Amino acid sequence: MMADGETIIVRGGSAEVEYDSATFPTDPTNPKKHKNTSKKITRVLITGDISFDSGDVPSGLTCEITAFYK
């Protein structure tokens, strides 16, 4: 969940999401979501084959997105 309340969505190909379930517990109203309304994202780091907007890349991209929070 982004600091402004928007959901982070990963689509296409394979994806692995790693998070601390003690910090981001399952939302009781939706078991697919994990959130903590008292945490705010302070920085997002994207590394790999992508910059801000890659456009459409049919062959796929590899990237790692790291979100820092407080």
OpenMM code with the backbone's topology and positions (N, CA, C; nanometers):
from openmm import Vec3, app, unit

residues = "MET MET ALA ASP GLY GLU THR ILE ILE VAL ARG GLY GLY SER ALA GLU VAL GLU TYR ASP SER ALA THR PHE PRO THR ASP PRO THR ASN PRO LYS LYS HIS LYS ASN THR SER LYS LYS ILE THR ARG VAL LEU ILE THR GLY ASP ILE SER PHE ASP SER GLY ASP VAL PRO SER GLY LEU THR CYS GLU ILE THR ALA PHE TYR LYS".split()
positions = [
    Vec3(0.0852, -0.1173, 0.0000),
    Vec3(0.0000, 0.0000, 0.0000),
    Vec3(0.0899, 0.1237, 0.0000),
    Vec3(0.0644, 0.2139, -0.0906),
    Vec3(0.1414, 0.3374, -0.0981),
    Vec3(0.0999, 0.4319, 0.0138),
    Vec3(0.1857, 0.5274, 0.0422),
    Vec3(0.1593, 0.6212, 0.1501),
    Vec3(0.0296, 0.6992, 0.1302),
    Vec3(-0.0111, 0.7205, 0.0039),
    Vec3(-0.1342, 0.7953, -0.0212),
    Vec3(-0.2577, 0.7052, -0.0201),
    Vec3(-0.2400, 0.5777, 0.0201),
    Vec3(-0.3515, 0.4857, 0.0302),
    Vec3(-0.3762, 0.4030, -0.0942),
    Vec3(-0.3025, 0.4300, -0.2035),
    Vec3(-0.3185, 0.3532, -0.3263),
    Vec3(-0.2517, 0.2168, -0.3111),
    Vec3(-0.3023, 0.1179, -0.3812),
    Vec3(-0.2489, -0.0175, -0.3763),
    Vec3(-0.1336, -0.0327, -0.4742),
    Vec3(-0.0307, -0.1064, -0.4348),
    Vec3(0.0787, -0.1417, -0.5251),
    Vec3(0.0335, -0.2666, -0.5987),
    Vec3(0.0327, -0.2626, -0.7322),
    Vec3(-0.0146, -0.3746, -0.8131),
    Vec3(0.0998, -0.4235, -0.9010),
    Vec3(0.1249, -0.5538, -0.8998),
    Vec3(0.2253, -0.6150, -0.9860),
    Vec3(0.1499, -0.7062, -1.0816),
    Vec3(0.1685, -0.6859, -1.2136),
    Vec3(0.0977, -0.7659, -1.3137),
    Vec3(0.1950, -0.8237, -1.4145),
    Vec3(0.1566, -0.9351, -1.4742),
    Vec3(0.2337, -0.9950, -1.5821),
    Vec3(0.3533, -1.0733, -1.5337),
    Vec3(0.3880, -1.1756, -1.6087),
    Vec3(0.5050, -1.2561, -1.5757),
    Vec3(0.4987, -1.3115, -1.4351),
    Vec3(0.6137, -1.3423, -1.3819),
    Vec3(0.6178, -1.3913, -1.2449),
    Vec3(0.6595, -1.2779, -1.1527),
    Vec3(0.6118, -1.2838, -1.0321),
    Vec3(0.6455, -1.1813, -0.9343),
    Vec3(0.6608, -1.2462, -0.7977),
    Vec3(0.7507, -1.1946, -0.7193),
    Vec3(0.7700, -1.2406, -0.5828),
    Vec3(0.7601, -1.1187, -0.4934),
    Vec3(0.6750, -1.1265, -0.3937),
    Vec3(0.6583, -1.0155, -0.3006),
    Vec3(0.7029, -1.0643, -0.1641),
    Vec3(0.7958, -0.9905, -0.1048),
    Vec3(0.8482, -1.0272, 0.0257),
    Vec3(0.8201, -0.9130, 0.1225),
    Vec3(0.7635, -0.9455, 0.2372),
    Vec3(0.7325, -0.8442, 0.3367),
    Vec3(0.7304, -0.9088, 0.4739),
    Vec3(0.7335, -0.8286, 0.5769),
    Vec3(0.7294, -0.8758, 0.7147),
    Vec3(0.5831, -0.8821, 0.7580),
    Vec3(0.5295, -1.0032, 0.7722),
    Vec3(0.3880, -1.0183, 0.8068),
    Vec3(0.3574, -0.9692, 0.9481),
    Vec3(0.4599, -0.9544, 1.0315),
    Vec3(0.4371, -0.8963, 1.1643),
    Vec3(0.4130, -0.7459, 1.1530),
    Vec3(0.4772, -0.6818, 1.0536),
    Vec3(0.4605, -0.5384, 1.0320),
    Vec3(0.3400, -0.5090, 0.9448),
    Vec3(0.3144, -0.5960, 0.8443),
    Vec3(0.2035, -0.5782, 0.7512),
    Vec3(0.1107, -0.6999, 0.7585),
    Vec3(0.0242, -0.7051, 0.8604),
    Vec3(-0.0654, -0.8201, 0.8762),
    Vec3(-0.1743, -0.8245, 0.7692),
    Vec3(-0.2387, -0.9396, 0.7568),
    Vec3(-0.3481, -0.9577, 0.6620),
    Vec3(-0.4640, -0.8654, 0.6974),
    Vec3(-0.5196, -0.8008, 0.5958),
    Vec3(-0.6369, -0.7154, 0.6129),
    Vec3(-0.7551, -0.8062, 0.6453),
    Vec3(-0.8233, -0.7861, 0.7585),
    Vec3(-0.9335, -0.8740, 0.7948),
    Vec3(-1.0509, -0.8699, 0.6967),
    Vec3(-1.0611, -0.7645, 0.6155),
    Vec3(-1.1712, -0.7550, 0.5188),
    Vec3(-1.1346, -0.8117, 0.3822),
    Vec3(-1.0039, -0.8357, 0.3568),
    Vec3(-0.9595, -0.8899, 0.2289),
    Vec3(-0.8294, -0.9670, 0.2510),
    Vec3(-0.8353, -1.1013, 0.2538),
    Vec3(-0.7158, -1.1812, 0.2837),
    Vec3(-0.6047, -1.1718, 0.1794),
    Vec3(-0.6318, -1.1129, 0.0610),
    Vec3(-0.5267, -1.0940, -0.0392),
    Vec3(-0.4411, -0.9720, -0.0095),
    Vec3(-0.4861, -0.8860, 0.0805),
    Vec3(-0.4144, -0.7623, 0.1113),
    Vec3(-0.3482, -0.7700, 0.2482),
    Vec3(-0.2347, -0.7042, 0.2576),
    Vec3(-0.1635, -0.6893, 0.3840),
    Vec3(-0.1400, -0.5401, 0.4008),
    Vec3(-0.1702, -0.4880, 0.5172),
    Vec3(-0.1503, -0.3442, 0.5329),
    Vec3(-0.1290, -0.3057, 0.6783),
    Vec3(-0.0766, -0.1859, 0.6943),
    Vec3(-0.0569, -0.1267, 0.8253),
    Vec3(-0.0761, 0.0232, 0.8056),
    Vec3(-0.1896, 0.0752, 0.8467),
    Vec3(-0.2222, 0.2155, 0.8215),
    Vec3(-0.1323, 0.3128, 0.8973),
    Vec3(-0.0548, 0.2644, 0.9943),
    Vec3(0.0346, 0.3552, 1.0663),
    Vec3(0.1722, 0.3658, 0.9997),
    Vec3(0.1989, 0.2867, 0.8961),
    Vec3(0.3267, 0.2925, 0.8244),
    Vec3(0.3107, 0.3736, 0.6964),
    Vec3(0.4109, 0.4535, 0.6627),
    Vec3(0.4104, 0.5357, 0.5416),
    Vec3(0.5381, 0.5086, 0.4628),
    Vec3(0.5257, 0.4907, 0.3311),
    Vec3(0.6426, 0.4712, 0.2461),
    Vec3(0.7167, 0.6031, 0.2343),
    Vec3(0.8477, 0.5981, 0.2584),
    Vec3(0.9304, 0.7190, 0.2543),
    Vec3(1.0241, 0.7226, 0.1341),
    Vec3(1.0461, 0.6068, 0.0710),
    Vec3(1.1375, 0.6014, -0.0436),
    Vec3(1.1074, 0.4749, -0.1232),
    Vec3(1.1194, 0.4817, -0.2569),
    Vec3(1.1052, 0.3651, -0.3431),
    Vec3(1.2286, 0.3597, -0.4324),
    Vec3(1.2959, 0.2432, -0.4339),
    Vec3(1.4161, 0.2229, -0.5143),
    Vec3(1.3862, 0.1147, -0.6174),
    Vec3(1.4064, 0.1459, -0.7469),
    Vec3(1.3847, 0.0492, -0.8548),
    Vec3(1.5193, 0.0243, -0.9217),
    Vec3(1.5601, -0.1028, -0.9266),
    Vec3(1.6861, -0.1390, -0.9912),
    Vec3(1.6591, -0.2482, -1.0938),
    Vec3(1.7459, -0.2600, -1.1926),
    Vec3(1.7315, -0.3634, -1.2950),
    Vec3(1.7122, -0.3035, -1.4325),
    Vec3(1.6256, -0.3677, -1.5132),
    Vec3(1.6062, -0.3308, -1.6533),
    Vec3(1.5084, -0.2160, -1.6743),
    Vec3(1.4624, -0.1517, -1.5711),
    Vec3(1.3549, -0.0537, -1.5851),
    Vec3(1.3918, 0.0762, -1.5151),
    Vec3(1.3482, 0.1866, -1.5733),
    Vec3(1.3579, 0.3154, -1.5063),
    Vec3(1.2164, 0.3537, -1.4667),
    Vec3(1.1786, 0.4779, -1.4731),
    Vec3(1.0459, 0.5187, -1.4269),
    Vec3(0.9339, 0.4563, -1.5078),
    Vec3(0.9364, 0.4708, -1.6398),
    Vec3(0.8331, 0.4120, -1.7256),
    Vec3(0.9014, 0.3442, -1.8426),
    Vec3(0.8958, 0.2140, -1.8462),
    Vec3(0.9663, 0.1374, -1.9493),
    Vec3(0.8921, 0.1338, -2.0813),
    Vec3(0.7625, 0.1643, -2.0806),
    Vec3(0.6823, 0.1404, -2.1988),
    Vec3(0.6556, -0.0093, -2.2092),
    Vec3(0.5997, -0.0536, -2.3202),
    Vec3(0.5669, -0.1942, -2.3395),
    Vec3(0.6899, -0.2698, -2.3873),
    Vec3(0.7292, -0.3736, -2.3143),
    Vec3(0.8445, -0.4560, -2.3498),
    Vec3(0.7981, -0.6014, -2.3592),
    Vec3(0.7592, -0.6484, -2.4804),
    Vec3(0.7041, -0.7831, -2.4964),
    Vec3(0.7955, -0.8942, -2.4447),
    Vec3(0.9267, -0.8749, -2.4495),
    Vec3(1.0192, -0.9792, -2.4031),
    Vec3(1.0289, -0.9846, -2.2513),
    Vec3(0.9748, -0.8850, -2.1841),
    Vec3(0.9760, -0.8831, -2.0380),
    Vec3(1.0939, -0.8078, -1.9816),
    Vec3(1.0846, -0.7726, -1.8569),
    Vec3(1.1881, -0.6986, -1.7856),
    Vec3(1.2168, -0.7677, -1.6526),
    Vec3(1.3344, -0.7435, -1.6018),
    Vec3(1.3699, -0.7889, -1.4682),
    Vec3(1.3969, -0.6649, -1.3845),
    Vec3(1.3328, -0.6567, -1.2713),
    Vec3(1.3597, -0.5433, -1.1837),
    Vec3(1.3304, -0.5828, -1.0398),
    Vec3(1.3835, -0.5038, -0.9496),
    Vec3(1.3567, -0.5198, -0.8075),
    Vec3(1.3080, -0.3859, -0.7553),
    Vec3(1.1970, -0.3880, -0.6847),
    Vec3(1.1405, -0.2664, -0.6272),
    Vec3(1.1497, -0.2801, -0.4761),
    Vec3(1.2189, -0.1859, -0.4130),
    Vec3(1.2336, -0.1863, -0.2683),
    Vec3(1.1636, -0.0631, -0.2134),
    Vec3(1.0716, -0.0832, -0.1214),
    Vec3(0.9991, 0.0277, -0.0577),
    Vec3(1.0482, 0.0418, 0.0852),
    Vec3(1.0877, 0.1620, 0.1207),
    Vec3(1.1324, 0.1923, 0.2565),
    Vec3(1.0179, 0.2632, 0.3277),
    Vec3(0.9989, 0.2353, 0.4538),
    Vec3(0.8856, 0.2936, 0.5270),
    Vec3(0.9290, 0.3323, 0.6670),
    Vec3(0.8436, 0.4127, 0.7296),
    Vec3(0.8680, 0.4505, 0.8703),
    Vec3(0.7449, 0.4250, 0.9515),
] * unit.nanometer
topology = app.Topology()
chain = topology.addChain("A")
for resn in residues:
    res = topology.addResidue(resn, chain)
    for name in ("N", "CA", "C"):
        topology.addAtom(name, app.Element.getBySymbol(name[0]), res)
